[in-house]
Amino acid sequence: MVALSSEIGQGPSPSRAVPIPAQRETTYDSTTDDTGVRPFEVRGRVPRWERRYQRAVIASDTLAVVLAVSVGLATGLLWTFDTRSAIALVAGATVVGTLYAVFATRSWDSRILGQGSEEFSRLLRAIIASAVILGMVGLLVGAPGTRQWVFGAIPVAGLLAIAGRYLLRQRLHGLRREGRCLHPVLVVGDEEAVVDLVRRTVKDPYHGWRITGVCTPSGTGPAESVEIEGVPVVGDLEAVNLTARSGGYRVVAVAPATGWSNRRLHQLSWDLEGSGVELVVQPGLMEFAGPRLHVAPVDGLPLLKLTEPVFTGVPKIVKGCIDRAGAAALVLLLAPVLLAIAVMIKLDGGGPVFFSQVRVGRKGQEFKVLKFRTMVVDAERLLADLARDNEAAGPLFKMRNDPRITRTGAMLRKYSLDELPQLFNVLAGSMSLVGPRPPLPAEVATYSRDALRKLLVKPGLTGLWQVSGRSDLSWEESVRLDLRYVESWTLALDALILWKTVGAVTRGTGAY
């Protein structure tokens, strides 16, 4: 594994501003101009750890392709031609063609490596493209032996490449949790917007942002202070351009700010061209993403078009099929575990194995959710006596050391094993594998208008709340995550949540 522990430097301090024309194709050396700024030195802004990570990804992809072809040849599965020269030619073409497809789809672009789904989307397009091209060439030259290469070697190479990138990404995220391998970010915005963005980046360090400077309309923080959330205020709106180029920042994030006009944004985008500084704009729709956001140009003016969430059609049918097929497979696979848990509950004080409770599902329809019993038999009667010790905000009741929980129940809750009987709810169609947390009727009665939007979809066995903190989340955070899921639902998001659920459950943190 390539070491990725180098920190990002902060760069030179700001100096006076000089107008510099944007010329992307002009080549400059590493010397500075009379302002002390390297206006077009893009390479100089790329930190060492980022270049090393990029090289590690390239090496991992190359190893994956070579390994897939080598193993196929060693096992004889790819010996589909009569002569060694033909096999060598196809093997070389497969390796070179696949790697070139990865390069052509910009899958090695350092700006998309280590975060988000775009990295894997580009890699998938490259694998598909290389398989299609090799298959078409095989048809054109009348070589049916290429089928094993198209449907065997290249897909295996793709899976190995994905696995390699995932391991590298996990290593990178671990370093970022330690405060390393982070991009310095300059935020432009009002105090409230800056506070929100700083807290989000601190909470989710794996995105790779570390806000190190702020520009506000007044050039100061609250009560004329020089900091906001511990981040220094380095200037006002007039200083954004010079500060961004000379302060060693990799990203400029523009949030809502009083006095910040479209003209200012346009000018800043021109000024940053060729500097290696990314410009990111918060549109004010932080919880909307994915298929609902579209760019609709009107007479050359790009506008964000927000469409209604769609929970019908083919995606809904596919989701329903995956829910039932997945639940059935899990019930069969986990049958010994379910039986063992039932025996443990019986041995721990007797009483019923299952606990059923009325919950509210899609469109307000009530249903009975099944769970393994984790509390004493008369837990509901004891709830009133414990109300004053409630540690949760909103209509939820949570206690870290709830005296009603049995010894077996504590273990089941830690690893979310008490939720497994909800697989039968998924089979019955009242729940989904992924969705918002199923609420109690008493909770729904207190819902505001935004919280009621959670009822547009079926509740889930797991969801964003499960992979983002579980019981450690506040009421407001849990609602926000559920709404984000509702507003931005896709099948890809479901797959990502299911994958992350495995890690969240095995860690056993945040559940009580």
JOTAKA-V555316 format. One record per helix or strand. SS is the DSSP state (alpha for helix, beta for strand). FROM is the first residue (numbers start at 1). TO is the last residue. If there is no record, write none. Layout:
# JOTAKA-V555316
SS_FROM_TO, SS_FROM_TO
This chain:
# JOTAKA-V555316
alpha_42_45, alpha_48_74, alpha_84_104, alpha_118_140, alpha_144_177, beta_183_188, alpha_191_203, alpha_205_207, beta_209_215, alpha_222_224, beta_227_228, beta_231_235, alpha_237_246, beta_251_254, alpha_262_271, beta_278_281, alpha_290_292, beta_293_298, beta_301_306, alpha_313_333, alpha_335_347, beta_354_360, alpha_362_364, beta_366_372, beta_375_375, alpha_379_389, beta_405_405, alpha_407_414, alpha_417_419, alpha_422_428, beta_432_434, beta_439_439, alpha_441_444, alpha_449_456, beta_460_462, alpha_464_467, alpha_470_472, alpha_475_487, alpha_491_507
